[in-house]
Amino acid sequence: MYDAILLVSFGGPEKPDDVLPFLENVLRGKPVPRERLLEVAEHYYHFGGSSPINSQNRALISALELELRAHGIGLPIYWGNRNWHPLLPDTFRQMKSDGVQHALAFFTSAYSSYSGCRQYRENIAAAQQIVGEGAPQVDKIRAFYNHPGYIETVTAHAAEAIAQVPAERRSSARLLFTAHSIPVTMASTSRYVEQLEEASRLVAEALGHPGHRLVYQSRSGSPSQPWLGPDILETINEEHAGTARDIVVVPIGFVSDHMEIIFDLDTQARERCHELGLTYQRASTAGTHPRFVSMIRELIVERMTAQSVRPALGCQGPSHDVCPIDCCPAPVMPSTIRPTQS
């Protein structure tokens, strides 16, 4: 049924000259002041003008190629981004040239929302229209926020982070699950919050850790527009005002590192903890963890074979394979002033 795998992601700059064109792609069509764009650009320049997301996607593709070959699956893997090279239209041209007719897509987003699912499907449709006749048909792998492979991966990385806390204080360490904040209007059209709460609960239960909270990061947009909270920096302040001595951050809303990990968490959140005298540990994202890679292979096989058993933990069950036509509609909202990476 399928003759290729397509990895679909956000994309990111890889050198200083890429930064402004990349941000202009992200913000195209949005009335964002130029000074705000330049402010965000400085975050990238601080790290050499490069986001880790593209290199991490290359590593994931390499690991998945090995995983598929080891299980006798000979499908080629293509890669296309929303905002930076390789861009989806270019990837679709290559797929058409290679004779690919029907691909199965893995989105680097575990959750359902407009920006994390429907917008990617719109990007695919736009790329197909650009390429025209002969562009490959593409089906999407289901949301995997509660797949055992994802929960086990996050749990393993969280356990490694907790182990860095002095043994006598581990049980009292505050466990903060973090995800990208989105406008409340966008959250209201999807199951984003519900899915994040479920995934966080499943990991906390697997860890047997008594104290955890779901918080949000990387808020952008007009100050007058409601976004999901509480904010991670505000939460760290609150924990300091209480009895917390140790903060363990688990970026459960992200599957790979990018600027909103290395700047918002590894820089801003870490510095806030140090200013307040709190210890800070950050769990790794899923990356190329073997269980995460094997989960992707399992999801591919699930669709290739139309198997009836579709693993999912918790009470919500597996997500749908085919998104309903009205699934995660775009909210009506003011412009976003910072790129949302998934």
C-alpha positions as CSV (number, residue, x, y, z in Angstrom):
1,M,0.0,0.0,0.0
2,Y,2.9,2.4,0.8
3,D,6.1,2.9,-1.2
4,A,7.8,5.5,1.1
5,I,7.9,7.1,4.5
6,L,7.8,10.9,4.9
7,L,9.1,12.7,8.0
8,V,7.4,16.1,8.3
9,S,8.8,18.7,10.6
10,F,9.1,22.4,11.4
11,G,12.6,23.1,10.1
12,G,15.2,25.5,11.4
13,P,18.2,27.6,10.4
14,E,21.6,25.9,10.2
15,K,23.9,29.0,9.8
16,P,23.6,32.7,10.5
17,D,22.6,33.6,7.0
18,D,19.6,31.3,7.3
19,V,18.1,33.0,10.4
20,L,16.2,36.0,8.9
21,P,14.9,34.1,5.8
22,F,13.8,31.3,8.1
23,L,11.9,33.7,10.5
24,E,10.4,35.5,7.5
25,N,9.0,32.1,6.3
26,V,7.6,31.4,9.8
27,L,6.0,34.8,10.1
28,R,4.9,35.3,6.5
29,G,1.5,36.8,6.2
30,K,1.5,37.9,9.9
31,P,1.7,41.6,10.7
32,V,4.7,41.2,13.0
33,P,6.9,44.3,13.7
34,R,10.3,44.0,12.2
35,E,11.9,44.8,15.6
36,R,10.3,41.7,17.1
37,L,11.6,39.5,14.3
38,L,15.1,40.9,14.9
39,E,14.7,40.2,18.7
40,V,13.9,36.6,18.1
41,A,16.7,36.3,15.6
42,E,19.2,37.2,18.4
43,H,18.2,34.0,20.2
44,Y,19.5,32.1,17.2
45,Y,22.6,34.2,16.7
46,H,23.4,33.5,20.4
47,F,23.8,29.9,19.5
48,G,25.7,30.4,16.3
49,G,22.7,31.0,14.0
50,S,21.8,27.3,14.1
51,S,18.9,25.4,15.6
52,P,19.5,21.7,16.5
53,I,16.2,20.6,15.0
54,N,17.5,19.7,11.5
55,S,20.5,17.8,12.7
56,Q,18.2,15.9,15.1
57,N,15.9,15.0,12.3
58,R,18.8,13.7,10.3
59,A,19.8,11.5,13.2
60,L,16.2,10.3,13.7
61,I,16.0,9.4,10.0
62,S,19.3,7.4,10.2
63,A,18.1,5.6,13.2
64,L,14.8,4.8,11.7
65,E,16.4,3.5,8.5
66,L,18.4,1.0,10.5
67,E,15.3,0.1,12.5
68,L,13.3,-0.6,9.4
69,R,16.0,-2.6,7.6
70,A,16.5,-4.7,10.7
71,H,12.8,-5.7,10.5
72,G,12.7,-6.3,6.8
73,I,11.0,-3.1,5.8
74,G,12.6,-1.6,2.7
75,L,10.8,1.7,2.4
76,P,12.9,4.8,1.6
77,I,12.5,7.8,4.0
78,Y,12.0,11.3,2.7
79,W,12.0,14.5,4.8
80,G,10.2,17.8,4.3
81,N,9.8,20.9,6.5
82,R,7.2,23.6,6.9
83,N,9.6,26.5,7.2
84,W,13.2,25.6,6.1
85,H,15.1,23.4,3.8
86,P,14.3,20.7,2.8
87,L,10.9,22.3,2.2
88,L,7.9,20.1,1.5
89,P,7.4,21.2,-2.2
90,D,11.0,20.4,-3.0
91,T,10.7,17.0,-1.2
92,F,7.5,16.2,-3.2
93,R,9.2,17.0,-6.4
94,Q,11.9,14.5,-5.5
95,M,9.4,11.9,-4.5
96,K,7.5,12.4,-7.8
97,S,10.8,12.1,-9.8
98,D,11.6,8.9,-7.9
99,G,8.2,7.4,-8.7
100,V,6.7,7.5,-5.2
101,Q,3.0,7.3,-5.4
102,H,1.8,6.7,-1.8
103,A,3.7,7.7,1.3
104,L,3.0,7.3,5.0
105,A,3.9,10.5,7.0
106,F,5.3,10.8,10.5
107,F,4.8,14.3,12.0
108,T,7.3,15.3,14.7
109,S,4.4,16.3,16.9
110,A,2.8,13.9,19.4
111,Y,-0.3,15.9,20.0
112,S,-3.4,17.2,18.3
113,S,-3.7,20.9,17.6
114,Y,-3.9,23.2,14.6
115,S,-0.2,24.0,14.5
116,G,0.9,20.4,15.4
117,C,-1.4,18.5,13.0
118,R,-3.9,20.2,10.7
119,Q,-1.5,22.9,9.6
120,Y,1.0,20.2,8.6
121,R,-1.8,18.5,6.6
122,E,-2.4,21.9,4.9
123,N,1.3,22.2,4.2
124,I,1.2,18.8,2.5
125,A,-1.9,19.7,0.4
126,A,-0.2,23.0,-0.7
127,A,3.0,21.1,-1.7
128,Q,0.9,18.6,-3.7
129,Q,-0.8,21.5,-5.5
130,I,2.5,23.1,-6.3
131,V,3.9,19.9,-7.7
132,G,0.7,19.1,-9.6
133,E,-0.1,15.9,-11.4
134,G,1.9,13.0,-10.1
135,A,2.5,14.4,-6.6
136,P,2.4,11.5,-4.2
137,Q,-0.6,10.7,-2.0
138,V,0.2,11.0,1.7
139,D,-1.5,9.5,4.7
140,K,-0.6,10.6,8.3
141,I,0.3,8.3,11.2
142,R,-1.9,8.7,14.2
143,A,-1.1,11.0,17.2
144,F,1.1,9.0,19.5
145,Y,1.0,10.9,22.8
146,N,-0.3,7.9,24.7
147,H,1.5,5.2,22.7
148,P,3.5,2.9,25.1
149,G,6.7,3.6,23.2
150,Y,6.4,7.4,23.7
151,I,5.4,7.1,27.4
152,E,8.3,4.7,28.0
153,T,10.8,6.9,26.3
154,V,9.7,10.0,28.3
155,T,9.7,8.0,31.5
156,A,13.2,6.7,30.9
157,H,14.6,10.2,30.2
158,A,12.7,11.7,33.2
159,A,14.1,9.0,35.5
160,E,17.6,9.8,34.3
161,A,17.0,13.5,35.2
162,I,15.5,12.7,38.6
163,A,18.6,10.5,39.4
164,Q,20.7,13.6,39.2
165,V,19.0,15.0,42.3
166,P,20.6,14.0,45.6
167,A,19.0,10.7,46.7
168,E,17.5,12.1,49.9
169,R,15.6,14.8,48.0
170,R,14.4,13.0,45.0
171,S,10.9,12.2,46.3
172,S,10.4,15.9,47.1
173,A,11.7,17.3,43.8
174,R,9.2,19.2,41.8
175,L,8.5,17.5,38.5
176,L,7.4,20.1,35.8
177,F,6.1,18.7,32.5
178,T,6.3,21.4,29.9
179,A,4.8,22.0,26.5
180,H,4.5,24.8,24.1
181,S,1.8,27.3,25.1
182,I,-0.8,28.0,22.4
183,P,-3.6,30.5,22.3
184,V,-6.6,29.5,24.3
185,T,-8.7,29.9,21.1
186,M,-6.5,27.3,19.4
187,A,-6.6,24.9,22.4
188,S,-10.4,25.1,22.4
189,T,-10.6,23.6,19.0
190,S,-8.5,20.5,19.8
191,R,-7.6,17.9,22.5
192,Y,-4.2,19.4,23.0
193,V,-4.6,20.1,26.8
194,E,-6.4,16.9,27.4
195,Q,-3.7,14.8,25.7
196,L,-0.9,16.6,27.5
197,E,-2.6,16.1,30.8
198,E,-3.0,12.4,30.1
199,A,0.6,11.9,28.9
200,S,2.0,13.7,32.0
201,R,-0.2,11.6,34.3
202,L,1.0,8.4,32.7
203,V,4.6,9.3,33.0
204,A,4.3,10.5,36.6
205,E,2.5,7.3,37.5
206,A,5.2,5.2,35.8
207,L,7.8,7.1,37.8
208,G,5.9,6.8,41.0
209,H,6.6,10.4,41.6
210,P,4.1,12.2,43.9
211,G,4.5,15.9,42.9
212,H,4.1,17.0,39.3
213,R,2.5,19.8,37.3
214,L,1.8,20.5,33.7
215,V,3.2,24.0,32.7
216,Y,3.7,25.8,29.5
217,Q,6.5,27.7,27.8
218,S,7.4,29.9,24.9
219,R,4.3,32.1,25.0
220,S,4.0,34.6,22.2
221,G,1.4,36.9,20.7
222,S,-0.4,40.0,22.0
223,P,-0.4,40.4,25.8
224,S,-4.1,40.9,25.6
225,Q,-4.7,37.5,24.0
226,P,-5.1,34.6,26.5
227,W,-2.6,31.7,26.1
228,L,-2.3,28.5,28.0
229,G,-0.7,28.7,31.4
230,P,0.8,28.5,33.9
231,D,4.1,29.7,32.5
232,I,7.2,27.7,33.5
233,L,9.1,30.7,34.8
234,E,6.2,31.9,36.9
235,T,5.8,28.3,38.2
236,I,9.5,28.2,39.2
237,N,8.9,31.4,41.2
238,E,5.9,29.8,42.9
239,E,7.9,26.6,43.7
240,H,10.7,28.7,45.2
241,A,8.2,30.6,47.4
242,G,7.0,27.2,48.7
243,T,9.2,24.4,49.9
244,A,10.9,23.3,46.7
245,R,14.6,22.8,46.5
246,D,14.9,20.9,43.3
247,I,13.2,21.4,39.9
248,V,13.1,18.6,37.2
249,V,11.8,19.7,33.9
250,V,10.4,17.2,31.4
251,P,9.7,18.7,28.0
252,I,6.9,16.2,27.3
253,G,5.4,18.4,24.6
254,F,8.5,18.1,22.3
255,V,10.1,15.2,20.6
256,S,13.4,16.9,19.7
257,D,15.6,19.8,20.8
258,H,15.3,23.2,19.0
259,M,15.5,26.8,20.0
260,E,12.6,26.6,22.4
261,I,14.4,23.9,24.3
262,I,18.0,25.3,24.3
263,F,16.9,28.9,24.9
264,D,13.6,28.8,26.9
265,L,14.6,25.8,29.1
266,D,18.4,25.3,29.0
267,T,19.0,29.1,29.3
268,Q,16.1,31.0,30.8
269,A,14.5,28.4,33.1
270,R,18.0,27.2,34.2
271,E,19.1,30.7,35.0
272,R,15.9,31.4,36.9
273,C,16.4,28.4,39.1
274,H,20.0,29.3,39.7
275,E,19.0,32.9,40.7
276,L,16.6,31.5,43.2
277,G,19.0,28.9,44.6
278,L,17.1,25.9,43.2
279,T,18.8,23.0,41.5
280,Y,17.7,22.4,37.9
281,Q,17.6,19.2,35.8
282,R,16.2,18.9,32.3
283,A,15.2,15.6,30.9
284,S,16.2,14.8,27.3
285,T,13.6,14.9,24.5
286,A,12.7,11.7,22.8
287,G,15.4,12.2,20.1
288,T,16.7,8.8,18.9
289,H,16.0,6.8,22.0
290,P,15.7,3.2,20.8
291,R,12.2,2.8,22.2
292,F,11.0,5.9,20.4
293,V,12.5,4.7,17.1
294,S,10.9,1.3,17.6
295,M,7.6,3.0,18.3
296,I,7.7,4.8,14.9
297,R,8.4,1.5,13.2
298,E,5.4,-0.1,15.1
299,L,3.2,2.7,13.9
300,I,4.3,2.2,10.3
301,V,3.7,-1.5,10.5
302,E,0.3,-0.8,12.1
303,R,-0.8,1.1,9.0
304,M,0.9,-1.1,6.5
305,T,-0.9,-4.2,7.8
306,A,-4.1,-2.5,9.0
307,Q,-3.7,-4.4,12.2
308,S,-6.7,-4.2,14.6
309,V,-4.6,-4.0,17.8
310,R,-3.5,-0.4,18.2
311,P,-1.6,0.1,21.5
312,A,-2.5,3.1,23.7
313,L,-2.2,3.7,27.4
314,G,-4.6,5.4,29.7
315,C,-8.3,5.9,29.2
316,Q,-8.5,7.9,26.0
317,G,-7.6,5.0,23.6
318,P,-5.8,5.3,20.3
319,S,-6.2,8.4,18.1
320,H,-7.9,8.2,14.7
321,D,-6.0,7.3,11.6
322,V,-7.9,9.7,9.3
323,C,-8.6,13.2,10.7
324,P,-12.2,14.3,10.5
325,I,-12.8,17.2,8.1
326,D,-13.4,19.6,11.0
327,C,-10.6,18.3,13.2
328,C,-8.4,21.0,14.9
329,P,-9.6,24.0,12.8
330,A,-7.5,27.1,12.6
331,P,-8.5,29.6,15.3
332,V,-9.2,33.3,14.5
333,M,-6.5,35.2,16.4
334,P,-4.0,38.0,16.2
335,S,-0.6,37.4,14.7
336,T,1.9,35.1,16.4
337,I,5.2,36.9,17.1
338,R,7.3,33.9,17.8
339,P,7.8,30.7,15.8
340,T,6.0,27.6,17.2
341,Q,8.1,24.6,16.7
342,S,6.7,21.0,16.9
